[in-house]
Amino acid sequence: RAGAAPPQGLGLAQRFIAPPANPNELAIKWDGEWQITYETFRDMGLAYAVGLVLIYLLVVAQFGSYAVPLIIMAPIP
């Protein structure tokens, strides 16, 4: 139609990503698997850091020096 306003719609981001306007409205949460993956990697990173600190403290106790354990642990990725 000539002169008619285009229909008002929602962008893809608003339609599929944004939470519903009404909290009582039924919605789907898409981040379940990603949320679990994120939490798992976050926890593994924390455990890795704690493990490195504990290993460093054990090596400090073994050698009686703070510098030697740093040299020994330098190649650890």
N, C-alpha and C positions, 0 to 999 in steps of 0.2 A: 504494500500500500504506500502510496506517496504521502509523505508528511507524517506518517505514523512513527511514534517513538519505538525504538528497539525494545524487546522484552528485557526486563530486569532479571538478572540471574546472578549466580555466585561463581566466582573464579574457582579453578580446580583446588587451589590451596584452601580456600574457605569451605568448599564442599566436602573434601575428603580428609583434611588434616585438622581443621579447627574443631574444638569441642562443641557440642550442641549448645544452643542458646539457652535452652531450658534444662536444668539439671535433672529433671524427672524424665526427660526424653531418652529413649533407647538409643544407644550408640555402640560402636565397635572400637575397641582400643587395638591399634595396629602394632604397638611397640613391644608386645610380649616377649618374643624371641630375642629381639635386640636388647631389651632391658635385662634379661637373664644373662646374655653374653657380656654386656657391659659390667654387671655386678660381679660376674665370675672373674673377668680380667682385672677388675679393680682389686678384688680380694687376693688374687694370685700375685699381683704386683706388691701389695702390702706384705704378704707372706714372704716373697722373695727379698724384700728390703729387710725385714726382721731377721731372716735367715743369714743374710750377708753380715749384718751387725753382730749377730751371735758368733758366726765363724770368725769375724775380725777379733772379737774379744777373746775367743779361745786361742787364736794364734798370738795375740798380744801376751796372754798369760804364758804361753809356751816359750816364746822368745824373749820376753821381758823388754820389748822395745815397741814403740808405736810406729816407727818408719818401716821396719822389715815386713810386717804384715801387709802394709800398703803395696810394697813391691811385689810380694807374693800374690796378692789378690788383684793386681792390675790387669792381668789377662782375662779375668772373669767378665763375660759380657753383661 
